[in-house]
Amino acid sequence: MTRKPELKGRPELRGRAARLAHLLPTGRAQAARTPFVLLVVLLLGGGLIGLLVLNSALSEGAFRLDDLQRETKELTDEEQALQRDIDGYSAPDALQRRARELGMVPGGDPAFLGPDGEVKGVPSPASAAPAPLVLAPEALATATAPPPTPQSAPRSPHASTPGR
């Protein structure tokens, strides 16, 4: 009778057990661990590289956000300065001064047309005399204050005196 030599640590199997034993790996168990360990190392390495790329992208976004916030602040400051200029040019006293520089005079009394075409009021032409200066409410307080006394100013010896 010929006997097959027993495998290391395994008894000889017969019948169905022998057929099933052929399905089990007979090599070392280390060979099956190598792909698993390699897979785990690759996944960990890939995860670390992914975190590094994500961190770099977030840092770049933070720098860009800081630059955009600084630019927004500068543009807001410029917009406010321009709005102050516009407000200064559109103030009533500035408009009146500019109109006088251009040679404009205030208009006279207007006439109105009624719905039936009737003229209401008596129109008058514009006068060449300068109109009183229109002041803003803030300027009215300083305009009504008495002007400084001229006693502090030196008088010229050639000034004429009234009544002579």
Secondary structure, 3 states (H helix, E strand, C coil): CCCCCCCCCCCCCCCHHHHHHCCCCCCCCHHHHHHHHHHHHHHHHHHHHHHHHHHHHHHHHHHHHHHHHHHHHHHHHHHHHHHHHHHHHCCHHHHHHHHHHCCCCCCCCCCEECCCCCEECCCCCCCCCCCCCCCCHHHHHHHCCCCCCHHHCCCCCCCCCCCC
